[in-house]
Amino acid sequence: MSVAEYRFAFDFFFVKRGESMKTDVYTKCVLTVIAGCLLYIVAKDVSVIPNAHANAVMDVNIVKVAGGVIGSYEGVPVKLK
C-alpha cells in the first residue's frame, strides 16, 4: 500500500480532530426513515382521547318532554315558531 493510498484510507475512515464528519444525502435519508419508523412504533399505542367503555346496559324510558306527559298515542309535543 502506497503512502497516498494509506493517506486516502485514513482520511476516509477517520475524522481528524477539529473537523466535522461529512455525511452524504443517502445516509441522511436512511437515518430519517429509521427515525420516522421509531417514532411511529412509539406513538401508535399512545391515545390522546381515552376509549369509552360501558359498564352495564341501562333501560331508558322517557316519561316527560318539556313538562308534558308523553302517552302511548300522543307523540312528542313540537312547537313551531
KOLTILUM-805698 format. One record per residue: residue number from 1; z, x, y of N, C-alpha, C in turn. Coordinates in Angstrom, 2 decimals. Layout:
<node><num>NUM</num><n_Z>Z</n_Z><n_X>X</n_X><n_Y>Y</n_Y><ca_Z>Z</ca_Z><ca_X>X</ca_X><ca_Y>Y</ca_Y><c_Z>Z</c_Z><c_X>X</c_X><c_Y>Y</c_Y></node>
...
This chain:
<node><num>1</num><n_Z>0.00</n_Z><n_X>0.86</n_X><n_Y>-1.17</n_Y><ca_Z>0.00</ca_Z><ca_X>0.00</ca_X><ca_Y>0.00</ca_Y><c_Z>0.00</c_Z><c_X>0.91</c_X><c_Y>1.24</c_Y></node>
<node><num>2</num><n_Z>-0.94</n_Z><n_X>0.65</n_X><n_Y>2.11</n_Y><ca_Z>-1.03</ca_Z><ca_X>1.49</ca_X><ca_Y>3.31</ca_Y><c_Z>0.03</c_Z><c_X>1.06</c_X><c_Y>4.33</c_Y></node>
<node><num>3</num><n_Z>0.20</n_Z><n_X>1.87</n_X><n_Y>5.33</n_Y><ca_Z>1.18</ca_Z><ca_X>1.59</ca_X><ca_Y>6.37</ca_Y><c_Z>0.81</c_Z><c_X>0.32</c_X><c_Y>7.12</c_Y></node>
<node><num>4</num><n_Z>-0.48</n_Z><n_X>0.11</n_X><n_Y>7.36</n_Y><ca_Z>-0.93</ca_Z><ca_X>-1.09</ca_X><ca_Y>8.08</ca_Y><c_Z>-0.65</c_Z><c_X>-2.34</c_X><c_Y>7.26</c_Y></node>
<node><num>5</num><n_Z>-0.90</n_Z><n_X>-2.27</n_X><n_Y>5.95</n_Y><ca_Z>-0.62</ca_Z><ca_X>-3.43</ca_X><ca_Y>5.09</ca_Y><c_Z>0.87</c_Z><c_X>-3.70</c_X><c_Y>5.00</c_Y></node>
<node><num>6</num><n_Z>1.65</n_Z><n_X>-2.64</n_X><n_Y>4.91</n_Y><ca_Z>3.10</ca_Z><ca_X>-2.80</ca_X><ca_Y>4.87</ca_Y><c_Z>3.60</c_Z><c_X>-3.41</c_X><c_Y>6.17</c_Y></node>
<node><num>7</num><n_Z>3.05</n_Z><n_X>-2.93</n_X><n_Y>7.29</n_Y><ca_Z>3.48</ca_Z><ca_X>-3.44</ca_X><ca_Y>8.60</ca_Y><c_Z>3.12</c_Z><c_X>-4.92</c_X><c_Y>8.75</c_Y></node>
<node><num>8</num><n_Z>1.91</n_Z><n_X>-5.31</n_X><n_Y>8.27</n_Y><ca_Z>1.49</ca_Z><ca_X>-6.71</ca_X><ca_Y>8.33</ca_Y><c_Z>2.41</c_Z><c_X>-7.58</c_X><c_Y>7.50</c_Y></node>
<node><num>9</num><n_Z>2.73</n_Z><n_X>-7.14</n_X><n_Y>6.27</n_Y><ca_Z>3.60</ca_Z><ca_X>-7.92</ca_X><ca_Y>5.40</ca_Y><c_Z>5.00</c_Z><c_X>-8.05</c_X><c_Y>5.99</c_Y></node>
<node><num>10</num><n_Z>5.50</n_Z><n_X>-6.97</n_X><n_Y>6.57</n_Y><ca_Z>6.83</ca_Z><ca_X>-7.01</ca_X><ca_Y>7.19</ca_Y><c_Z>6.84</c_Z><c_X>-7.97</c_X><c_Y>8.37</c_Y></node>
<node><num>11</num><n_Z>5.82</n_Z><n_X>-7.89</n_X><n_Y>9.22</n_Y><ca_Z>5.74</ca_Z><ca_X>-8.78</ca_X><ca_Y>10.39</ca_Y><c_Z>5.52</c_Z><c_X>-10.23</c_X><c_Y>9.97</c_Y></node>
<node><num>12</num><n_Z>4.84</n_Z><n_X>-10.45</n_X><n_Y>8.85</n_Y><ca_Z>4.55</ca_Z><ca_X>-11.81</ca_X><ca_Y>8.40</ca_Y><c_Z>5.79</c_Z><c_X>-12.49</c_X><c_Y>7.83</c_Y></node>
<node><num>13</num><n_Z>6.58</n_Z><n_X>-11.77</n_X><n_Y>7.04</n_Y><ca_Z>7.71</ca_Z><ca_X>-12.37</ca_X><ca_Y>6.34</ca_Y><c_Z>9.05</c_Z><c_X>-12.28</c_X><c_Y>7.07</c_Y></node>
<node><num>14</num><n_Z>9.18</n_Z><n_X>-11.38</n_X><n_Y>8.00</n_Y><ca_Z>10.46</ca_Z><ca_X>-11.19</ca_X><ca_Y>8.68</ca_Y><c_Z>10.30</c_Z><c_X>-11.41</c_X><c_Y>10.18</c_Y></node>
<node><num>15</num><n_Z>11.29</n_Z><n_X>-12.01</n_X><n_Y>10.76</n_Y><ca_Z>11.31</ca_Z><ca_X>-12.23</ca_X><ca_Y>12.21</ca_Y><c_Z>12.14</c_Z><c_X>-11.12</c_X><c_Y>12.83</c_Y></node>
<node><num>16</num><n_Z>11.57</n_Z><n_X>-10.49</n_X><n_Y>13.82</n_Y><ca_Z>12.29</ca_Z><ca_X>-9.41</ca_X><ca_Y>14.48</ca_Y><c_Z>13.38</c_Z><c_X>-9.98</c_X><c_Y>15.37</c_Y></node>
<node><num>17</num><n_Z>14.37</n_Z><n_X>-9.20</n_X><n_Y>15.63</n_Y><ca_Z>15.47</ca_Z><ca_X>-9.62</ca_X><ca_Y>16.47</ca_Y><c_Z>14.96</c_Z><c_X>-9.90</c_X><c_Y>17.89</c_Y></node>
<node><num>18</num><n_Z>15.33</n_Z><n_X>-11.07</n_X><n_Y>18.43</n_Y><ca_Z>14.92</ca_Z><ca_X>-11.44</ca_X><ca_Y>19.78</ca_Y><c_Z>13.62</c_Z><c_X>-12.22</c_X><c_Y>19.83</c_Y></node>
<node><num>19</num><n_Z>12.91</n_Z><n_X>-12.32</n_X><n_Y>18.71</n_Y><ca_Z>11.66</ca_Z><ca_X>-13.10</ca_X><ca_Y>18.67</ca_Y><c_Z>11.92</c_Z><c_X>-14.43</c_X><c_Y>17.97</c_Y></node>
<node><num>20</num><n_Z>11.18</n_Z><n_X>-15.44</n_X><n_Y>18.38</n_Y><ca_Z>11.31</ca_Z><ca_X>-16.73</ca_X><ca_Y>17.71</ca_Y><c_Z>10.30</c_Z><c_X>-16.82</c_X><c_Y>16.56</c_Y></node>
<node><num>21</num><n_Z>10.65</n_Z><n_X>-17.61</n_X><n_Y>15.57</n_Y><ca_Z>9.79</ca_Z><ca_X>-17.76</ca_X><ca_Y>14.41</ca_Y><c_Z>8.63</c_Z><c_X>-18.69</c_X><c_Y>14.77</c_Y></node>
<node><num>22</num><n_Z>7.43</n_Z><n_X>-18.34</n_X><n_Y>14.36</n_Y><ca_Z>6.26</ca_Z><ca_X>-19.15</ca_X><ca_Y>14.64</ca_Y><c_Z>6.03</c_Z><c_X>-20.11</c_X><c_Y>13.47</c_Y></node>
<node><num>23</num><n_Z>5.94</n_Z><n_X>-21.41</n_X><n_Y>13.78</n_Y><ca_Z>5.64</ca_Z><ca_X>-22.39</ca_X><ca_Y>12.74</ca_Y><c_Z>4.31</c_Z><c_X>-23.04</c_X><c_Y>13.07</c_Y></node>
<node><num>24</num><n_Z>3.59</n_Z><n_X>-23.37</n_X><n_Y>12.04</n_Y><ca_Z>2.29</ca_Z><ca_X>-23.99</ca_X><ca_Y>12.25</ca_Y><c_Z>2.41</c_Z><c_X>-25.52</c_X><c_Y>12.23</c_Y></node>
<node><num>25</num><n_Z>1.33</n_Z><n_X>-26.18</n_X><n_Y>12.54</n_Y><ca_Z>1.30</ca_Z><ca_X>-27.64</ca_X><ca_Y>12.64</ca_Y><c_Z>1.58</c_Z><c_X>-28.28</c_X><c_Y>11.27</c_Y></node>
<node><num>26</num><n_Z>1.04</n_Z><n_X>-27.72</n_X><n_Y>10.22</n_Y><ca_Z>1.24</ca_Z><ca_X>-28.27</ca_X><ca_Y>8.87</ca_Y><c_Z>2.73</c_Z><c_X>-28.30</c_X><c_Y>8.51</c_Y></node>
<node><num>27</num><n_Z>3.43</n_Z><n_X>-27.20</n_X><n_Y>8.77</n_Y><ca_Z>4.86</ca_Z><ca_X>-27.14</ca_X><ca_Y>8.46</ca_Y><c_Z>5.64</c_Z><c_X>-28.17</c_X><c_Y>9.25</c_Y></node>
<node><num>28</num><n_Z>5.30</n_Z><n_X>-28.33</n_X><n_Y>10.53</n_Y><ca_Z>5.98</ca_Z><ca_X>-29.32</ca_X><ca_Y>11.36</ca_Y><c_Z>5.73</c_Z><c_X>-30.74</c_X><c_Y>10.84</c_Y></node>
<node><num>29</num><n_Z>4.50</n_Z><n_X>-31.02</n_X><n_Y>10.42</n_Y><ca_Z>4.18</ca_Z><ca_X>-32.35</ca_X><ca_Y>9.89</ca_Y><c_Z>4.94</c_Z><c_X>-32.62</c_X><c_Y>8.59</c_Y></node>
<node><num>30</num><n_Z>4.97</n_Z><n_X>-31.65</n_X><n_Y>7.70</n_Y><ca_Z>5.66</ca_Z><ca_X>-31.83</ca_X><ca_Y>6.43</ca_Y><c_Z>7.16</c_Z><c_X>-32.04</c_X><c_Y>6.66</c_Y></node>
<node><num>31</num><n_Z>7.75</n_Z><n_X>-31.25</n_X><n_Y>7.55</n_Y><ca_Z>9.18</ca_Z><ca_X>-31.41</ca_X><ca_Y>7.84</ca_Y><c_Z>9.47</c_Z><c_X>-32.75</c_X><c_Y>8.52</c_Y></node>
<node><num>32</num><n_Z>8.55</n_Z><n_X>-33.23</n_X><n_Y>9.35</n_Y><ca_Z>8.71</ca_Z><ca_X>-34.53</ca_X><ca_Y>9.99</ca_Y><c_Z>8.65</c_Z><c_X>-35.65</c_X><c_Y>8.97</c_Y></node>
<node><num>33</num><n_Z>7.73</n_Z><n_X>-35.56</n_X><n_Y>8.01</n_Y><ca_Z>7.64</ca_Z><ca_X>-36.57</ca_X><ca_Y>6.95</ca_Y><c_Z>8.90</c_Z><c_X>-36.56</c_X><c_Y>6.10</c_Y></node>
<node><num>34</num><n_Z>9.40</n_Z><n_X>-35.39</n_X><n_Y>5.76</n_Y><ca_Z>10.63</ca_Z><ca_X>-35.29</ca_X><ca_Y>4.97</ca_Y><c_Z>11.80</c_Z><c_X>-35.90</c_X><c_Y>5.73</c_Y></node>
<node><num>35</num><n_Z>11.91</n_Z><n_X>-35.60</n_X><n_Y>7.02</n_Y><ca_Z>12.99</ca_Z><ca_X>-36.15</ca_X><ca_Y>7.84</ca_Y><c_Z>12.88</c_Z><c_X>-37.67</c_X><c_Y>7.93</c_Y></node>
<node><num>36</num><n_Z>11.67</n_Z><n_X>-38.18</n_X><n_Y>8.07</n_Y><ca_Z>11.47</ca_Z><ca_X>-39.64</ca_X><ca_Y>8.12</ca_Y><c_Z>11.87</c_Z><c_X>-40.30</c_X><c_Y>6.81</c_Y></node>
<node><num>37</num><n_Z>11.52</n_Z><n_X>-39.70</n_X><n_Y>5.70</n_Y><ca_Z>11.90</ca_Z><ca_X>-40.25</ca_X><ca_Y>4.39</ca_Y><c_Z>13.41</c_Z><c_X>-40.24</c_X><c_Y>4.20</c_Y></node>
<node><num>38</num><n_Z>14.06</n_Z><n_X>-39.18</n_X><n_Y>4.62</n_Y><ca_Z>15.52</ca_Z><ca_X>-39.11</ca_X><ca_Y>4.52</ca_Y><c_Z>16.18</c_Z><c_X>-40.18</c_X><c_Y>5.39</c_Y></node>
<node><num>39</num><n_Z>15.66</n_Z><n_X>-40.39</n_X><n_Y>6.59</n_Y><ca_Z>16.20</ca_Z><ca_X>-41.45</ca_X><ca_Y>7.45</ca_Y><c_Z>16.01</c_Z><c_X>-42.83</c_X><c_Y>6.81</c_Y></node>
<node><num>40</num><n_Z>14.85</n_Z><n_X>-43.06</n_X><n_Y>6.18</n_Y><ca_Z>14.60</ca_Z><ca_X>-44.33</ca_X><ca_Y>5.51</ca_Y><c_Z>15.59</c_Z><c_X>-44.54</c_X><c_Y>4.36</c_Y></node>
<node><num>41</num><n_Z>15.84</n_Z><n_X>-43.51</n_X><n_Y>3.57</n_Y><ca_Z>16.77</ca_Z><ca_X>-43.62</ca_X><ca_Y>2.45</ca_Y><c_Z>18.17</c_Z><c_X>-43.97</c_X><c_Y>2.95</c_Y></node>
<node><num>42</num><n_Z>18.58</n_Z><n_X>-43.38</n_X><n_Y>4.06</n_Y><ca_Z>19.92</ca_Z><ca_X>-43.64</ca_X><ca_Y>4.60</ca_Y><c_Z>19.99</c_Z><c_X>-45.03</c_X><c_Y>5.23</c_Y></node>
<node><num>43</num><n_Z>18.94</n_Z><n_X>-45.42</n_X><n_Y>5.97</n_Y><ca_Z>19.00</ca_Z><ca_X>-46.64</ca_X><ca_Y>6.77</ca_Y><c_Z>18.64</c_Z><c_X>-47.91</c_X><c_Y>6.00</c_Y></node>
<node><num>44</num><n_Z>18.07</n_Z><n_X>-47.81</n_X><n_Y>4.81</n_Y><ca_Z>17.62</ca_Z><ca_X>-49.02</ca_X><ca_Y>4.13</ca_Y><c_Z>18.78</c_Z><c_X>-49.90</c_X><c_Y>3.67</c_Y></node>
<node><num>45</num><n_Z>19.96</n_Z><n_X>-49.34</n_X><n_Y>3.42</n_Y><ca_Z>21.09</ca_Z><ca_X>-50.12</ca_X><ca_Y>2.96</ca_Y><c_Z>22.03</c_Z><c_X>-50.52</c_X><c_Y>4.09</c_Y></node>
<node><num>46</num><n_Z>21.74</n_Z><n_X>-50.09</n_X><n_Y>5.32</n_Y><ca_Z>22.59</ca_Z><ca_X>-50.42</ca_X><ca_Y>6.46</ca_Y><c_Z>22.15</c_Z><c_X>-51.78</c_X><c_Y>7.00</c_Y></node>
<node><num>47</num><n_Z>23.11</n_Z><n_X>-52.68</n_X><n_Y>7.16</n_Y><ca_Z>22.82</ca_Z><ca_X>-54.02</ca_X><ca_Y>7.66</ca_Y><c_Z>23.53</c_Z><c_X>-54.22</c_X><c_Y>8.99</c_Y></node>
<node><num>48</num><n_Z>22.77</n_Z><n_X>-54.56</n_X><n_Y>10.02</n_Y><ca_Z>23.35</ca_Z><ca_X>-54.82</ca_X><ca_Y>11.34</ca_Y><c_Z>24.05</c_Z><c_X>-56.17</c_X><c_Y>11.34</c_Y></node>
<node><num>49</num><n_Z>23.42</n_Z><n_X>-57.16</n_X><n_Y>10.73</n_Y><ca_Z>23.99</ca_Z><ca_X>-58.50</ca_X><ca_Y>10.64</ca_Y><c_Z>24.46</c_Z><c_X>-58.71</c_X><c_Y>9.20</c_Y></node>
<node><num>50</num><n_Z>25.75</n_Z><n_X>-58.99</n_X><n_Y>8.98</n_Y><ca_Z>26.23</ca_Z><ca_X>-59.16</ca_X><ca_Y>7.60</ca_Y><c_Z>25.65</c_Z><c_X>-60.43</c_X><c_Y>6.97</c_Y></node>
<node><num>51</num><n_Z>25.49</n_Z><n_X>-60.39</n_X><n_Y>5.66</n_Y><ca_Z>24.98</ca_Z><ca_X>-61.53</ca_X><ca_Y>4.93</ca_Y><c_Z>26.03</c_Z><c_X>-62.63</c_X><c_Y>4.86</c_Y></node>
<node><num>52</num><n_Z>25.58</n_Z><n_X>-63.89</n_X><n_Y>4.93</n_Y><ca_Z>26.49</ca_Z><ca_X>-65.02</ca_X><ca_Y>4.85</ca_Y><c_Z>26.50</c_Z><c_X>-65.54</c_X><c_Y>3.41</c_Y></node>
<node><num>53</num><n_Z>27.68</n_Z><n_X>-65.82</n_X><n_Y>2.89</n_Y><ca_Z>27.82</ca_Z><ca_X>-66.33</ca_X><ca_Y>1.54</ca_Y><c_Z>28.70</c_Z><c_X>-67.57</c_X><c_Y>1.57</c_Y></node>
<node><num>54</num><n_Z>28.29</n_Z><n_X>-68.61</n_X><n_Y>0.87</n_Y><ca_Z>29.06</ca_Z><ca_X>-69.85</ca_X><ca_Y>0.81</ca_Y><c_Z>30.12</c_Z><c_X>-69.72</c_X><c_Y>-0.28</c_Y></node>
<node><num>55</num><n_Z>31.31</n_Z><n_X>-70.22</n_X><n_Y>0.02</n_Y><ca_Z>32.39</ca_Z><ca_X>-70.18</ca_X><ca_Y>-0.97</ca_Y><c_Z>32.36</c_Z><c_X>-71.40</c_X><c_Y>-1.88</c_Y></node>
<node><num>56</num><n_Z>32.01</n_Z><n_X>-72.56</n_X><n_Y>-1.33</n_Y><ca_Z>32.00</ca_Z><ca_X>-73.78</ca_X><ca_Y>-2.12</ca_Y><c_Z>31.02</c_Z><c_X>-74.77</c_X><c_Y>-1.51</c_Y></node>
<node><num>57</num><n_Z>30.68</n_Z><n_X>-75.79</n_X><n_Y>-2.26</n_Y><ca_Z>29.81</ca_Z><ca_X>-76.86</ca_X><ca_Y>-1.78</ca_Y><c_Z>30.68</c_Z><c_X>-77.89</c_X><c_Y>-1.08</c_Y></node>
<node><num>58</num><n_Z>30.25</n_Z><n_X>-78.33</n_X><n_Y>0.11</n_Y><ca_Z>31.03</ca_Z><ca_X>-79.30</ca_X><ca_Y>0.88</ca_Y><c_Z>30.23</c_Z><c_X>-80.59</c_X><c_Y>1.01</c_Y></node>
<node><num>59</num><n_Z>30.85</n_Z><n_X>-81.71</n_X><n_Y>0.71</n_Y><ca_Z>30.22</ca_Z><ca_X>-83.02</ca_X><ca_Y>0.84</ca_Y><c_Z>30.43</c_Z><c_X>-83.50</c_X><c_Y>2.27</c_Y></node>
<node><num>60</num><n_Z>29.34</n_Z><n_X>-83.80</n_X><n_Y>2.99</n_Y><ca_Z>29.42</ca_Z><ca_X>-84.23</ca_X><ca_Y>4.38</ca_Y><c_Z>28.91</c_Z><c_X>-85.66</c_X><c_Y>4.48</c_Y></node>
<node><num>61</num><n_Z>29.74</n_Z><n_X>-86.55</n_X><n_Y>5.03</n_Y><ca_Z>29.37</ca_Z><ca_X>-87.94</ca_X><ca_Y>5.27</ca_Y><c_Z>29.55</c_Z><c_X>-88.24</c_X><c_Y>6.76</c_Y></node>
<node><num>62</num><n_Z>28.47</n_Z><n_X>-88.59</n_X><n_Y>7.44</n_Y><ca_Z>28.54</ca_Z><ca_X>-88.89</ca_X><ca_Y>8.87</ca_Y><c_Z>28.93</c_Z><c_X>-90.35</c_X><c_Y>9.03</c_Y></node>
<node><num>63</num><n_Z>30.03</n_Z><n_X>-90.60</n_X><n_Y>9.76</n_Y><ca_Z>30.53</ca_Z><ca_X>-91.95</ca_X><ca_Y>9.96</ca_Y><c_Z>30.18</c_Z><c_X>-92.45</c_X><c_Y>11.35</c_Y></node>
<node><num>64</num><n_Z>30.33</n_Z><n_X>-91.59</n_X><n_Y>12.36</n_Y><ca_Z>30.07</ca_Z><ca_X>-91.99</ca_X><ca_Y>13.74</ca_Y><c_Z>29.16</c_Z><c_X>-90.98</c_X><c_Y>14.42</c_Y></node>
<node><num>65</num><n_Z>28.31</n_Z><n_X>-91.51</n_X><n_Y>15.31</n_Y><ca_Z>27.48</ca_Z><ca_X>-90.68</ca_X><ca_Y>16.16</ca_Y><c_Z>27.70</c_Z><c_X>-91.16</c_X><c_Y>17.59</c_Y></node>
<node><num>66</num><n_Z>28.22</n_Z><n_X>-90.31</n_X><n_Y>18.45</n_Y><ca_Z>28.50</ca_Z><ca_X>-90.64</ca_X><ca_Y>19.86</ca_Y><c_Z>29.40</c_Z><c_X>-91.86</c_X><c_Y>19.96</c_Y></node>
<node><num>67</num><n_Z>30.35</n_Z><n_X>-91.98</n_X><n_Y>19.09</n_Y><ca_Z>31.32</ca_Z><ca_X>-93.08</ca_X><ca_Y>19.15</ca_Y><c_Z>30.86</c_Z><c_X>-94.35</c_X><c_Y>18.46</c_Y></node>
<node><num>68</num><n_Z>29.60</n_Z><n_X>-94.45</n_X><n_Y>18.09</n_Y><ca_Z>29.09</ca_Z><ca_X>-95.66</ca_X><ca_Y>17.44</ca_Y><c_Z>29.10</c_Z><c_X>-95.50</c_X><c_Y>15.93</c_Y></node>
<node><num>69</num><n_Z>29.54</n_Z><n_X>-96.55</n_X><n_Y>15.26</n_Y><ca_Z>29.62</ca_Z><ca_X>-96.51</ca_X><ca_Y>13.80</ca_Y><c_Z>28.22</c_Z><c_X>-96.67</c_X><c_Y>13.22</c_Y></node>
<node><num>70</num><n_Z>27.93</n_Z><n_X>-95.88</n_X><n_Y>12.22</n_Y><ca_Z>26.65</ca_Z><ca_X>-95.97</ca_X><ca_Y>11.53</ca_Y><c_Z>26.86</c_Z><c_X>-96.77</c_X><c_Y>10.26</c_Y></node>
<node><num>71</num><n_Z>26.19</n_Z><n_X>-97.89</n_X><n_Y>10.16</n_Y><ca_Z>26.26</ca_Z><ca_X>-98.71</ca_X><ca_Y>8.95</ca_Y><c_Z>25.13</c_Z><c_X>-98.34</c_X><c_Y>8.02</c_Y></node>
<node><num>72</num><n_Z>25.10</n_Z><n_X>-99.00</n_X><n_Y>6.89</n_Y><ca_Z>24.08</ca_Z><ca_X>-98.68</ca_X><ca_Y>5.92</ca_Y><c_Z>22.69</c_Z><c_X>-99.14</c_X><c_Y>6.36</c_Y></node>
<node><num>73</num><n_Z>22.62</n_Z><n_X>-100.16</n_X><n_Y>7.28</n_Y><ca_Z>21.30</ca_Z><ca_X>-100.67</ca_X><ca_Y>7.69</ca_Y><c_Z>21.04</c_Z><c_X>-100.50</c_X><c_Y>9.19</c_Y></node>
<node><num>74</num><n_Z>22.02</n_Z><n_X>-99.98</n_X><n_Y>9.94</n_Y><ca_Z>21.86</ca_Z><ca_X>-99.91</ca_X><ca_Y>11.38</ca_Y><c_Z>21.01</c_Z><c_X>-98.71</c_X><c_Y>11.82</c_Y></node>
<node><num>75</num><n_Z>21.11</n_Z><n_X>-97.63</n_X><n_Y>11.15</n_Y><ca_Z>20.40</ca_Z><ca_X>-96.44</ca_X><ca_Y>11.56</ca_Y><c_Z>21.15</c_Z><c_X>-95.67</c_X><c_Y>12.61</c_Y></node>
<node><num>76</num><n_Z>20.54</n_Z><n_X>-94.68</n_X><n_Y>13.16</n_Y><ca_Z>21.17</ca_Z><ca_X>-93.81</ca_X><ca_Y>14.15</ca_Y><c_Z>20.82</c_Z><c_X>-94.33</c_X><c_Y>15.55</c_Y></node>
<node><num>77</num><n_Z>21.82</n_Z><n_X>-94.55</n_X><n_Y>16.42</n_Y><ca_Z>21.52</ca_Z><ca_X>-95.06</ca_X><ca_Y>17.77</ca_Y><c_Z>20.80</c_Z><c_X>-93.99</c_X><c_Y>18.59</c_Y></node>
<node><num>78</num><n_Z>19.70</n_Z><n_X>-94.39</n_X><n_Y>19.26</n_Y><ca_Z>18.91</ca_Z><ca_X>-93.48</ca_X><ca_Y>20.07</ca_Y><c_Z>18.80</c_Z><c_X>-94.06</c_X><c_Y>21.47</c_Y></node>
<node><num>79</num><n_Z>19.09</n_Z><n_X>-93.26</n_X><n_Y>22.50</n_Y><ca_Z>18.97</ca_Z><ca_X>-93.70</ca_X><ca_Y>23.89</ca_Y><c_Z>17.75</c_Z><c_X>-93.03</c_X><c_Y>24.50</c_Y></node>
<node><num>80</num><n_Z>16.86</n_Z><n_X>-93.83</n_X><n_Y>25.08</n_Y><ca_Z>15.67</ca_Z><ca_X>-93.30</ca_X><ca_Y>25.74</ca_Y><c_Z>15.88</c_Z><c_X>-93.31</c_X><c_Y>27.24</c_Y></node>
<node><num>81</num><n_Z>15.44</n_Z><n_X>-92.30</n_X><n_Y>27.92</n_Y><ca_Z>15.58</ca_Z><ca_X>-92.22</ca_X><ca_Y>29.38</ca_Y><c_Z>14.25</c_Z><c_X>-92.52</c_X><c_Y>30.04</c_Y></node>
